[in-house]
Amino acid sequence: MKGFVEDFGVTVRQLREGQGWSQEELAERSDLNRSYVGEIERGRVIPSIVTAHKLAGALGINIVHLLAQCEQLEQSRLARRINLAAIAC
């Protein structure tokens, strides 16, 4: 579970930075506290589905797309671990 929470935060940060926004700007657009957005991006809190929906809306995507990007990041990390394990053998 912790890995997914971290991947969610990384995904939110990547999308935010892709827009050229600060955490404060994303927080304002999603009606969240800036420090809470920072905690989400660092993977230190588990956002509710409502919070995920607010973030997705602020970023101009739907929640399904946001979660799909998290899944892609997780799959990418898993593939790298498998490749590293194969090299180590």
N, C-alpha and C positions, 0 to 999 in steps of 0.2 A: 504493500500500500504506500509506503513512504516514497518509493521510486516514482509512482504515478503522481504523487503530490508535488515532488520536485520537478518532474517533467511538465506538469501543468504550469508551474511557476516559470520555468524556462520558456515555455511556449508563449505565455502572456508577455514576458519581457521581450522576446524576439518580435512579436507582433507589435508591441508598443514602440520599440525602437525602429521598426520598419516604417511606422507612421511619423517618426521623428519627434515623438512626444516624450515629455518628462513623466515621471510617476505622478506628479501633481496634476498634469493635464489629463492623464488617463483616469485618475481618481475623480476629478471634476466631471468628466464626461460620463462616468459610470455611477456617479452619486455614491462614491465610497471615500473613506478616509485615506489620505496619502500614505500614512504609515502602514495601514492594513494592506494596501496594494504592494508595498515593499515586502511585507511579511509573506504575502502570496508568492511573489516573484522569487523569494529565497526558499520557498518550500517549507516554511515554518508553521503555516496554518493550513487547515483543510477548509477551503471555501465551500459554502453551501451551493446548491444548484441554482438558487436565486442569484447569488453573487457571480457565479460562472455565466449566467444569462446576462447580467448587467455588463460584465466585462466584454462578452462577445458582442453585444449590441453596440457598446461604445467603440469597439474596434471595427464595426461595420461588417461583421460576419455572424452567422448563426451559431448556436451552441454546438450543433453537430459538427460543424467545420472546426471549431476550437478543440473539441474532444478528439476529432480525427487527427489533428496535428499533434496532439499529445501522444496518441497511439503510434504515429509515424516516428516520433522521437524515441519512444520506448523500443520500437522494433529496430531502429538504427543502432541504439546502444546494445541491444541483445546481439545483433549481428556482429558488432565489433568485439564483444566478449567472446563469442564463439570463434571468431577468427584469431583472436589472441590466444585462446586456449589451444587451438589447432597448431599454431606456431610454436607454442611452448612444448608440445609433445614431441 
